[in-house]
Amino acid sequence: MSLVMNNMFASDSIALFASLLERARNQQLPLTELFQVAETLSASGQKALAAELYKVWIAFNEASPFLHIVYFNYSVTLRQMDDIPGSIHALRACLKLNPDFAQAHINLGRAYEDCGLNLQAIQQWRTYVDATGDITPDRTSHRLMTLQHIGRVMEGAGLLEEAETALWQAIELRPDKPESGQHWLSLRQHQCKWPIIVTSEHVTGRQLVDAMSPLPLGCYSDDPLFQLAKASRYIKTLVGRPDLSEFPRKAPRQKTGTGERLRIGYVSSDLRDHAVGFALREVLELHDKESVEIYAYYCGEPRVNDATQERIKQAVDCWRDIATIDDVAAARQIAADEIDILVDVNGFTKHARTKIFAYRPAPVNVSFCGYPGSMGSPFHQYLIADEQIVPPETELYYSERVLRIPCNQPIDRKRVIAAPPSRTEAGLPENAFVFACFNGMQKTTAASFARWMEILAATPGSVLWLLAGADAVNQRLRDTAARYGVEPERLIFAPKAANAHHLARIGLADLFLDTFPYGAHSTAADAITMGLPVLTVPGKTFASRFCSSIVAAAGIPELICETPEEYREKAIAFAKDRPSLAAVRASLQSQRETSVLRDIPALVRRLEEVFWQIQGECERGEMPVPDLTNLDVYYEIGAELMLENQEFEDDATYRRRYREKLARWNDHSPLPFDKRLWTKEGA
């Protein structure tokens, strides 16, 4: 065997391969040798030869008790060759020989899914789920995987109720595995199913808290310390400890002051028609090309090439699509490009490539624009925000060093806006006071909705205009309104519309009501761009304060409320005193072109100053080291507080509760002092 393996690629390899085929025909090629040779061929790029060897072996060894395994391996090789029909035939043959072969059920379902046959995929996985009532450890694992696949595909197909059911089965099967719970909780948020966290005999509230990922947590809780601790814990699971042997720590390129540009790399999956793409395209166009050189690393959906992406490609010095290469290859490319500052524009959002940053292919990593919170990682050194989102006294809630620009929400002043429709054309009553919220459904909490119903109840004849969700979700909200004594028809749902048309209709409303604790981001900027005032109440987290940053930058800080009660009373007062709201709208309009929000040239100049400041600190050896001390303890305390479900509290009360629990932890087992709440002075 070793002679064959060592000579597979010598000049007589053709003869050797012919010999292998002959041995397979004569039932003289043992199974172990078959697998070893096929694996070697595949690894060397000769998958067609591996497939041919499997095919011949199968044809002449039908009596083998392990034929189903050979069929399975054959199917994997065919799949690697993009021969999906051949792979499907091989998997069917495998299951005909061994109907209990779990991985074949899973792979066959995946093959159907990739062909667009989602119903057949689900049916295939259901076949296995239904057949595995007698659970063994192996079957538990495969059943769990199958249920997760069912839930994922149903969610993608918009079958949210069905997806939720499948995922709950997976959670009850293994509540200690967070993947199912993570998706299940997000599904409930998107469906406005309150309470979001529910338990059973087999699943505890704590297990579901552990399963929640950082972004949905921002929609659920206004707890910046738990948000930080959750991010840190999530990073450990998502990234772990990658092998850095190929990536020695990069020293900063010394800038001599002779006109050498700073090389900035933006990494994002959203450099396209997306809220982030809309926000960044003018920023990228306005960068001073004599000061900075811009590289864009796109890791999103392939073959987009929409108008936003084309504008970005024209604006940057170098565009690289890294969507189809792995993290190591992407990090190598970034290192080869000699990037000075690498900007993470995804954070924990969809299609993020966080592990690239763990390899540290640039001397410094910066979080900006895409994710509203701290990354809690050992390899993100800086966070770019503004003073409204992160006042100096709240920097303790972040592991990064916080640097500030005028407003954290860039806008594109060149956005195309369609002709505005009439209220009738938009499905709105002509003379009613129209409250609106165009945030995603997942941001609507039970407490936020209850406040809206109190506002509607106090303002007869008003309506609430929401961005439509699935029909079942819309009906659920109407039914909930009825339980609050509000006529269901006073909830009006705006169907999805192309961005230019969505912008055009926003201004038809009278007042935008923000959500809490995860407020409007680009949606608030859109509303204010169209002259619609936004009422918000900031909390303590990045996500809960973002909207207030936009409102302040637009020049109408009087719409920033101290408490939810003030928010409710102001909304009611504006509806009853329309001239007072008209004055706000007039103020908004008069400041439109001079406001901080629309001064994108100033934002870009400050952003470049921040980049050069970072470079200087890096060159002088002053780069910050993320402080992750005691975050495991902050996590435990935050999880406990989260289950108490306190919606809103002032910062002093919040910190006092944490300090009390930290003191009890310290009584049990002494804690090292940190730079947050457990300091020598405060302990």
KAPE-V361140 format. One record per residue. N is the residue number from 0. RES is the residue in three letters. SS is DSSP state (helix for helix, strand for strand, loop for the rest). Layout:
n:N res:RES ss:SS
n:N res:RES ss:SS
This chain:
n:0 res:MET ss:loop
n:1 res:SER ss:helix
n:2 res:LEU ss:helix
n:3 res:VAL ss:helix
n:4 res:MET ss:helix
n:5 res:ASN ss:helix
n:6 res:ASN ss:loop
n:7 res:MET ss:loop
n:8 res:PHE ss:loop
n:9 res:ALA ss:loop
n:10 res:SER ss:loop
n:11 res:ASP ss:loop
n:12 res:SER ss:helix
n:13 res:ILE ss:helix
n:14 res:ALA ss:helix
n:15 res:LEU ss:helix
n:16 res:PHE ss:helix
n:17 res:ALA ss:helix
n:18 res:SER ss:helix
n:19 res:LEU ss:helix
n:20 res:LEU ss:helix
n:21 res:GLU ss:helix
n:22 res:ARG ss:helix
n:23 res:ALA ss:helix
n:24 res:ARG ss:helix
n:25 res:ASN ss:loop
n:26 res:GLN ss:loop
n:27 res:GLN ss:loop
n:28 res:LEU ss:loop
n:29 res:PRO ss:loop
n:30 res:LEU ss:helix
n:31 res:THR ss:helix
n:32 res:GLU ss:helix
n:33 res:LEU ss:helix
n:34 res:PHE ss:helix
n:35 res:GLN ss:helix
n:36 res:VAL ss:helix
n:37 res:ALA ss:helix
n:38 res:GLU ss:helix
n:39 res:THR ss:helix
n:40 res:LEU ss:helix
n:41 res:SER ss:helix
n:42 res:ALA ss:helix
n:43 res:SER ss:loop
n:44 res:GLY ss:loop
n:45 res:GLN ss:loop
n:46 res:LYS ss:helix
n:47 res:ALA ss:helix
n:48 res:LEU ss:helix
n:49 res:ALA ss:helix
n:50 res:ALA ss:helix
n:51 res:GLU ss:helix
n:52 res:LEU ss:helix
n:53 res:TYR ss:helix
n:54 res:LYS ss:helix
n:55 res:VAL ss:helix
n:56 res:TRP ss:helix
n:57 res:ILE ss:helix
n:58 res:ALA ss:helix
n:59 res:PHE ss:helix
n:60 res:ASN ss:loop
n:61 res:GLU ss:loop
n:62 res:ALA ss:loop
n:63 res:SER ss:loop
n:64 res:PRO ss:loop
n:65 res:PHE ss:loop
n:66 res:LEU ss:helix
n:67 res:HIS ss:helix
n:68 res:ILE ss:helix
n:69 res:VAL ss:helix
n:70 res:TYR ss:helix
n:71 res:PHE ss:helix
n:72 res:ASN ss:helix
n:73 res:TYR ss:helix
n:74 res:SER ss:helix
n:75 res:VAL ss:helix
n:76 res:THR ss:helix
n:77 res:LEU ss:helix
n:78 res:ARG ss:helix
n:79 res:GLN ss:helix
n:80 res:MET ss:loop
n:81 res:ASP ss:loop
n:82 res:ASP ss:loop
n:83 res:ILE ss:helix
n:84 res:PRO ss:helix
n:85 res:GLY ss:helix
n:86 res:SER ss:helix
n:87 res:ILE ss:helix
n:88 res:HIS ss:helix
n:89 res:ALA ss:helix
n:90 res:LEU ss:helix
n:91 res:ARG ss:helix
n:92 res:ALA ss:helix
n:93 res:CYS ss:helix
n:94 res:LEU ss:helix
n:95 res:LYS ss:helix
n:96 res:LEU ss:helix
n:97 res:ASN ss:loop
n:98 res:PRO ss:loop
n:99 res:ASP ss:loop
n:100 res:PHE ss:loop
n:101 res:ALA ss:helix
n:102 res:GLN ss:helix
n:103 res:ALA ss:helix
n:104 res:HIS ss:helix
n:105 res:ILE ss:helix
n:106 res:ASN ss:helix
n:107 res:LEU ss:helix
n:108 res:GLY ss:helix
n:109 res:ARG ss:helix
n:110 res:ALA ss:helix
n:111 res:TYR ss:helix
n:112 res:GLU ss:helix
n:113 res:ASP ss:helix
n:114 res:CYS ss:loop
n:115 res:GLY ss:loop
n:116 res:LEU ss:loop
n:117 res:ASN ss:helix
n:118 res:LEU ss:helix
n:119 res:GLN ss:helix
n:120 res:ALA ss:helix
n:121 res:ILE ss:helix
n:122 res:GLN ss:helix
n:123 res:GLN ss:helix
n:124 res:TRP ss:helix
n:125 res:ARG ss:helix
n:126 res:THR ss:helix
n:127 res:TYR ss:helix
n:128 res:VAL ss:helix
n:129 res:ASP ss:helix
n:130 res:ALA ss:helix
n:131 res:THR ss:loop
n:132 res:GLY ss:loop
n:133 res:ASP ss:loop
n:134 res:ILE ss:loop
n:135 res:THR ss:loop
n:136 res:PRO ss:helix
n:137 res:ASP ss:helix
n:138 res:ARG ss:helix
n:139 res:THR ss:helix
n:140 res:SER ss:helix
n:141 res:HIS ss:helix
n:142 res:ARG ss:helix
n:143 res:LEU ss:helix
n:144 res:MET ss:helix
n:145 res:THR ss:helix
n:146 res:LEU ss:helix
n:147 res:GLN ss:helix
n:148 res:HIS ss:helix
n:149 res:ILE ss:helix
n:150 res:GLY ss:helix
n:151 res:ARG ss:helix
n:152 res:VAL ss:helix
n:153 res:MET ss:helix
n:154 res:GLU ss:helix
n:155 res:GLY ss:helix
n:156 res:ALA ss:loop
n:157 res:GLY ss:loop
n:158 res:LEU ss:loop
n:159 res:LEU ss:helix
n:160 res:GLU ss:helix
n:161 res:GLU ss:helix
n:162 res:ALA ss:helix
n:163 res:GLU ss:helix
n:164 res:THR ss:helix
n:165 res:ALA ss:helix
n:166 res:LEU ss:helix
n:167 res:TRP ss:helix
n:168 res:GLN ss:helix
n:169 res:ALA ss:helix
n:170 res:ILE ss:helix
n:171 res:GLU ss:helix
n:172 res:LEU ss:helix
n:173 res:ARG ss:loop
n:174 res:PRO ss:loop
n:175 res:ASP ss:loop
n:176 res:LYS ss:loop
n:177 res:PRO ss:helix
n:178 res:GLU ss:helix
n:179 res:SER ss:helix
n:180 res:GLY ss:helix
n:181 res:GLN ss:helix
n:182 res:HIS ss:helix
n:183 res:TRP ss:helix
n:184 res:LEU ss:helix
n:185 res:SER ss:helix
n:186 res:LEU ss:helix
n:187 res:ARG ss:helix
n:188 res:GLN ss:helix
n:189 res:HIS ss:helix
n:190 res:GLN ss:loop
n:191 res:CYS ss:loop
n:192 res:LYS ss:loop
n:193 res:TRP ss:loop
n:194 res:PRO ss:loop
n:195 res:ILE ss:loop
n:196 res:ILE ss:loop
n:197 res:VAL ss:loop
n:198 res:THR ss:loop
n:199 res:SER ss:loop
n:200 res:GLU ss:loop
n:201 res:HIS ss:loop
n:202 res:VAL ss:loop
n:203 res:THR ss:loop
n:204 res:GLY ss:helix
n:205 res:ARG ss:helix
n:206 res:GLN ss:helix
n:207 res:LEU ss:helix
n:208 res:VAL ss:helix
n:209 res:ASP ss:helix
n:210 res:ALA ss:helix
n:211 res:MET ss:loop
n:212 res:SER ss:loop
n:213 res:PRO ss:helix
n:214 res:LEU ss:helix
n:215 res:PRO ss:helix
n:216 res:LEU ss:helix
n:217 res:GLY ss:helix
n:218 res:CYS ss:helix
n:219 res:TYR ss:helix
n:220 res:SER ss:loop
n:221 res:ASP ss:loop
n:222 res:ASP ss:loop
n:223 res:PRO ss:helix
n:224 res:LEU ss:helix
n:225 res:PHE ss:helix
n:226 res:GLN ss:helix
n:227 res:LEU ss:helix
n:228 res:ALA ss:helix
n:229 res:LYS ss:helix
n:230 res:ALA ss:helix
n:231 res:SER ss:helix
n:232 res:ARG ss:helix
n:233 res:TYR ss:helix
n:234 res:ILE ss:helix
n:235 res:LYS ss:helix
n:236 res:THR ss:helix
n:237 res:LEU ss:helix
n:238 res:VAL ss:loop
n:239 res:GLY ss:loop
n:240 res:ARG ss:loop
n:241 res:PRO ss:loop
n:242 res:ASP ss:loop
n:243 res:LEU ss:loop
n:244 res:SER ss:loop
n:245 res:GLU ss:loop
n:246 res:PHE ss:loop
n:247 res:PRO ss:loop
n:248 res:ARG ss:loop
n:249 res:LYS ss:loop
n:250 res:ALA ss:loop
n:251 res:PRO ss:loop
n:252 res:ARG ss:loop
n:253 res:GLN ss:loop
n:254 res:LYS ss:loop
n:255 res:THR ss:loop
n:256 res:GLY ss:loop
n:257 res:THR ss:loop
n:258 res:GLY ss:loop
n:259 res:GLU ss:loop
n:260 res:ARG ss:loop
n:261 res:LEU ss:strand
n:262 res:ARG ss:strand
n:263 res:ILE ss:strand
n:264 res:GLY ss:strand
n:265 res:TYR ss:strand
n:266 res:VAL ss:strand
n:267 res:SER ss:strand
n:268 res:SER ss:loop
n:269 res:ASP ss:loop
n:270 res:LEU ss:loop
n:271 res:ARG ss:loop
n:272 res:ASP ss:loop
n:273 res:HIS ss:loop
n:274 res:ALA ss:helix
n:275 res:VAL ss:helix
n:276 res:GLY ss:helix
n:277 res:PHE ss:helix
n:278 res:ALA ss:helix
n:279 res:LEU ss:helix
n:280 res:ARG ss:helix
n:281 res:GLU ss:helix
n:282 res:VAL ss:helix
n:283 res:LEU ss:helix
n:284 res:GLU ss:helix
n:285 res:LEU ss:helix
n:286 res:HIS ss:loop
n:287 res:ASP ss:loop
n:288 res:LYS ss:loop
n:289 res:GLU ss:loop
n:290 res:SER ss:loop
n:291 res:VAL ss:strand
n:292 res:GLU ss:strand
n:293 res:ILE ss:strand
n:294 res:TYR ss:strand
n:295 res:ALA ss:strand
n:296 res:TYR ss:strand
n:297 res:TYR ss:strand
n:298 res:CYS ss:loop
n:299 res:GLY ss:loop
n:300 res:GLU ss:loop
n:301 res:PRO ss:loop
n:302 res:ARG ss:loop
n:303 res:VAL ss:loop
n:304 res:ASN ss:loop
n:305 res:ASP ss:loop
n:306 res:ALA ss:helix
n:307 res:THR ss:helix
n:308 res:GLN ss:helix
n:309 res:GLU ss:helix
n:310 res:ARG ss:helix
n:311 res:ILE ss:helix
n:312 res:LYS ss:helix
n:313 res:GLN ss:helix
n:314 res:ALA ss:helix
n:315 res:VAL ss:loop
n:316 res:ASP ss:loop
n:317 res:CYS ss:strand
n:318 res:TRP ss:strand
n:319 res:ARG ss:strand
n:320 res:ASP ss:strand
n:321 res:ILE ss:loop
n:322 res:ALA ss:loop
n:323 res:THR ss:loop
n:324 res:ILE ss:loop
n:325 res:ASP ss:loop
n:326 res:ASP ss:helix
n:327 res:VAL ss:helix
n:328 res:ALA ss:helix
n:329 res:ALA ss:helix
n:330 res:ALA ss:helix
n:331 res:ARG ss:helix
n:332 res:GLN ss:helix
n:333 res:ILE ss:helix
n:334 res:ALA ss:helix
n:335 res:ALA ss:helix
n:336 res:ASP ss:loop
n:337 res:GLU ss:loop
n:338 res:ILE ss:loop
n:339 res:ASP ss:loop
n:340 res:ILE ss:strand
n:341 res:LEU ss:strand
n:342 res:VAL ss:strand
n:343 res:ASP ss:strand
n:344 res:VAL ss:loop
n:345 res:ASN ss:loop
n:346 res:GLY ss:loop
n:347 res:PHE ss:loop
n:348 res:THR ss:loop
n:349 res:LYS ss:loop
n:350 res:HIS ss:loop
n:351 res:ALA ss:loop
n:352 res:ARG ss:loop
n:353 res:THR ss:helix
n:354 res:LYS ss:helix
n:355 res:ILE ss:helix
n:356 res:PHE ss:helix
n:357 res:ALA ss:helix
n:358 res:TYR ss:loop
n:359 res:ARG ss:loop
n:360 res:PRO ss:loop
n:361 res:ALA ss:loop
n:362 res:PRO ss:loop
n:363 res:VAL ss:strand
n:364 res:ASN ss:strand
n:365 res:VAL ss:strand
n:366 res:SER ss:strand
n:367 res:PHE ss:loop
n:368 res:CYS ss:loop
n:369 res:GLY ss:loop
n:370 res:TYR ss:loop
n:371 res:PRO ss:loop
n:372 res:GLY ss:loop
n:373 res:SER ss:loop
n:374 res:MET ss:loop
n:375 res:GLY ss:loop
n:376 res:SER ss:loop
n:377 res:PRO ss:loop
n:378 res:PHE ss:loop
n:379 res:HIS ss:loop
n:380 res:GLN ss:loop
n:381 res:TYR ss:strand
n:382 res:LEU ss:strand
n:383 res:ILE ss:strand
n:384 res:ALA ss:strand
n:385 res:ASP ss:loop
n:386 res:GLU ss:loop
n:387 res:GLN ss:loop
n:388 res:ILE ss:loop
n:389 res:VAL ss:loop
n:390 res:PRO ss:loop
n:391 res:PRO ss:helix
n:392 res:GLU ss:helix
n:393 res:THR ss:helix
n:394 res:GLU ss:helix
n:395 res:LEU ss:helix
n:396 res:TYR ss:helix
n:397 res:TYR ss:loop
n:398 res:SER ss:loop
n:399 res:GLU ss:loop
n:400 res:ARG ss:strand
n:401 res:VAL ss:strand
n:402 res:LEU ss:strand
n:403 res:ARG ss:strand
n:404 res:ILE ss:loop
n:405 res:PRO ss:loop
n:406 res:CYS ss:loop
n:407 res:ASN ss:loop
n:408 res:GLN ss:loop
n:409 res:PRO ss:loop
n:410 res:ILE ss:loop
n:411 res:ASP ss:loop
n:412 res:ARG ss:loop
n:413 res:LYS ss:loop
n:414 res:ARG ss:loop
n:415 res:VAL ss:loop
n:416 res:ILE ss:loop
n:417 res:ALA ss:loop
n:418 res:ALA ss:loop
n:419 res:PRO ss:loop
n:420 res:PRO ss:loop
n:421 res:SER ss:loop
n:422 res:ARG ss:loop
n:423 res:THR ss:loop
n:424 res:GLU ss:loop
n:425 res:ALA ss:loop
n:426 res:GLY ss:loop
n:427 res:LEU ss:loop
n:428 res:PRO ss:loop
n:429 res:GLU ss:loop
n:430 res:ASN ss:loop
n:431 res:ALA ss:loop
n:432 res:PHE ss:loop
n:433 res:VAL ss:strand
n:434 res:PHE ss:strand
n:435 res:ALA ss:strand
n:436 res:CYS ss:strand
n:437 res:PHE ss:loop
n:438 res:ASN ss:loop
n:439 res:GLY ss:loop
n:440 res:MET ss:helix
n:441 res:GLN ss:helix
n:442 res:LYS ss:helix
n:443 res:THR ss:loop
n:444 res:THR ss:loop
n:445 res:ALA ss:helix
n:446 res:ALA ss:helix
n:447 res:SER ss:helix
n:448 res:PHE ss:helix
n:449 res:ALA ss:helix
n:450 res:ARG ss:helix
n:451 res:TRP ss:helix
n:452 res:MET ss:helix
n:453 res:GLU ss:helix
n:454 res:ILE ss:helix
n:455 res:LEU ss:helix
n:456 res:ALA ss:helix
n:457 res:ALA ss:helix
n:458 res:THR ss:loop
n:459 res:PRO ss:loop
n:460 res:GLY ss:loop
n:461 res:SER ss:loop
n:462 res:VAL ss:strand
n:463 res:LEU ss:strand
n:464 res:TRP ss:strand
n:465 res:LEU ss:strand
n:466 res:LEU ss:strand
n:467 res:ALA ss:loop
n:468 res:GLY ss:loop
n:469 res:ALA ss:loop
n:470 res:ASP ss:helix
n:471 res:ALA ss:helix
n:472 res:VAL ss:helix
n:473 res:ASN ss:helix
n:474 res:GLN ss:helix
n:475 res:ARG ss:helix
n:476 res:LEU ss:helix
n:477 res:ARG ss:helix
n:478 res:ASP ss:helix
n:479 res:THR ss:helix
n:480 res:ALA ss:helix
n:481 res:ALA ss:helix
n:482 res:ARG ss:helix
n:483 res:TYR ss:loop
n:484 res:GLY ss:loop
n:485 res:VAL ss:loop
n:486 res:GLU ss:loop
n:487 res:PRO ss:helix
n:488 res:GLU ss:helix
n:489 res:ARG ss:helix
n:490 res:LEU ss:strand
n:491 res:ILE ss:strand
n:492 res:PHE ss:strand
n:493 res:ALA ss:strand
n:494 res:PRO ss:loop
n:495 res:LYS ss:loop
n:496 res:ALA ss:loop
n:497 res:ALA ss:loop
n:498 res:ASN ss:helix
n:499 res:ALA ss:helix
n:500 res:HIS ss:helix
n:501 res:HIS ss:helix
n:502 res:LEU ss:helix
n:503 res:ALA ss:helix
n:504 res:ARG ss:helix
n:505 res:ILE ss:helix
n:506 res:GLY ss:loop
n:507 res:LEU ss:loop
n:508 res:ALA ss:loop
n:509 res:ASP ss:loop
n:510 res:LEU ss:strand
n:511 res:PHE ss:strand
n:512 res:LEU ss:strand
n:513 res:ASP ss:loop
n:514 res:THR ss:loop
n:515 res:PHE ss:loop
n:516 res:PRO ss:loop
n:517 res:TYR ss:loop
n:518 res:GLY ss:loop
n:519 res:ALA ss:loop
n:520 res:HIS ss:loop
n:521 res:SER ss:helix
n:522 res:THR ss:helix
n:523 res:ALA ss:helix
n:524 res:ALA ss:helix
n:525 res:ASP ss:helix
n:526 res:ALA ss:helix
n:527 res:ILE ss:helix
n:528 res:THR ss:helix
n:529 res:MET ss:loop
n:530 res:GLY ss:loop
n:531 res:LEU ss:loop
n:532 res:PRO ss:loop
n:533 res:VAL ss:strand
n:534 res:LEU ss:strand
n:535 res:THR ss:strand
n:536 res:VAL ss:strand
n:537 res:PRO ss:loop
n:538 res:GLY ss:loop
n:539 res:LYS ss:loop
n:540 res:THR ss:loop
n:541 res:PHE ss:helix
n:542 res:ALA ss:helix
n:543 res:SER ss:helix
n:544 res:ARG ss:helix
n:545 res:PHE ss:helix
n:546 res:CYS ss:helix
n:547 res:SER ss:helix
n:548 res:SER ss:helix
n:549 res:ILE ss:helix
n:550 res:VAL ss:helix
n:551 res:ALA ss:helix
n:552 res:ALA ss:helix
n:553 res:ALA ss:loop
n:554 res:GLY ss:loop
n:555 res:ILE ss:loop
n:556 res:PRO ss:helix
n:557 res:GLU ss:helix
n:558 res:LEU ss:helix
n:559 res:ILE ss:strand
n:560 res:CYS ss:strand
n:561 res:GLU ss:loop
n:562 res:THR ss:loop
n:563 res:PRO ss:helix
n:564 res:GLU ss:helix
n:565 res:GLU ss:helix
n:566 res:TYR ss:helix
n:567 res:ARG ss:helix
n:568 res:GLU ss:helix
n:569 res:LYS ss:helix
n:570 res:ALA ss:helix
n:571 res:ILE ss:helix
n:572 res:ALA ss:helix
n:573 res:PHE ss:helix
n:574 res:ALA ss:helix
n:575 res:LYS ss:helix
n:576 res:ASP ss:loop
n:577 res:ARG ss:helix
n:578 res:PRO ss:helix
n:579 res:SER ss:helix
n:580 res:LEU ss:helix
n:581 res:ALA ss:helix
n:582 res:ALA ss:helix
n:583 res:VAL ss:helix
n:584 res:ARG ss:helix
n:585 res:ALA ss:helix
n:586 res:SER ss:helix
n:587 res:LEU ss:helix
n:588 res:GLN ss:helix
n:589 res:SER ss:helix
n:590 res:GLN ss:loop
n:591 res:ARG ss:loop
n:592 res:GLU ss:loop
n:593 res:THR ss:loop
n:594 res:SER ss:loop
n:595 res:VAL ss:helix
n:596 res:LEU ss:helix
n:597 res:ARG ss:helix
n:598 res:ASP ss:loop
n:599 res:ILE ss:helix
n:600 res:PRO ss:helix
n:601 res:ALA ss:helix
n:602 res:LEU ss:helix
n:603 res:VAL ss:helix
n:604 res:ARG ss:helix
n:605 res:ARG ss:helix
n:606 res:LEU ss:helix
n:607 res:GLU ss:helix
n:608 res:GLU ss:helix
n:609 res:VAL ss:helix
n:610 res:PHE ss:helix
n:611 res:TRP ss:helix
n:612 res:GLN ss:helix
n:613 res:ILE ss:helix
n:614 res:GLN ss:helix
n:615 res:GLY ss:helix
n:616 res:GLU ss:helix
n:617 res:CYS ss:helix
n:618 res:GLU ss:helix
n:619 res:ARG ss:loop
n:620 res:GLY ss:loop
n:621 res:GLU ss:loop
n:622 res:MET ss:loop
n:623 res:PRO ss:loop
n:624 res:VAL ss:loop
n:625 res:PRO ss:loop
n:626 res:ASP ss:loop
n:627 res:LEU ss:loop
n:628 res:THR ss:loop
n:629 res:ASN ss:loop
n:630 res:LEU ss:helix
n:631 res:ASP ss:helix
n:632 res:VAL ss:helix
n:633 res:TYR ss:helix
n:634 res:TYR ss:helix
n:635 res:GLU ss:helix
n:636 res:ILE ss:helix
n:637 res:GLY ss:helix
n:638 res:ALA ss:helix
n:639 res:GLU ss:helix
n:640 res:LEU ss:helix
n:641 res:MET ss:helix
n:642 res:LEU ss:helix
n:643 res:GLU ss:helix
n:644 res:ASN ss:loop
n:645 res:GLN ss:loop
n:646 res:GLU ss:loop
n:647 res:PHE ss:loop
n:648 res:GLU ss:loop
n:649 res:ASP ss:loop
n:650 res:ASP ss:helix
n:651 res:ALA ss:helix
n:652 res:THR ss:helix
n:653 res:TYR ss:helix
n:654 res:ARG ss:helix
n:655 res:ARG ss:helix
n:656 res:ARG ss:helix
n:657 res:TYR ss:helix
n:658 res:ARG ss:helix
n:659 res:GLU ss:helix
n:660 res:LYS ss:helix
n:661 res:LEU ss:helix
n:662 res:ALA ss:helix
n:663 res:ARG ss:helix
n:664 res:TRP ss:helix
n:665 res:ASN ss:helix
n:666 res:ASP ss:helix
n:667 res:HIS ss:helix
n:668 res:SER ss:loop
n:669 res:PRO ss:loop
n:670 res:LEU ss:loop
n:671 res:PRO ss:loop
n:672 res:PHE ss:loop
n:673 res:ASP ss:loop
n:674 res:LYS ss:loop
n:675 res:ARG ss:loop
n:676 res:LEU ss:loop
n:677 res:TRP ss:loop
n:678 res:THR ss:loop
n:679 res:LYS ss:loop
n:680 res:GLU ss:loop
n:681 res:GLY ss:loop
n:682 res:ALA ss:loop
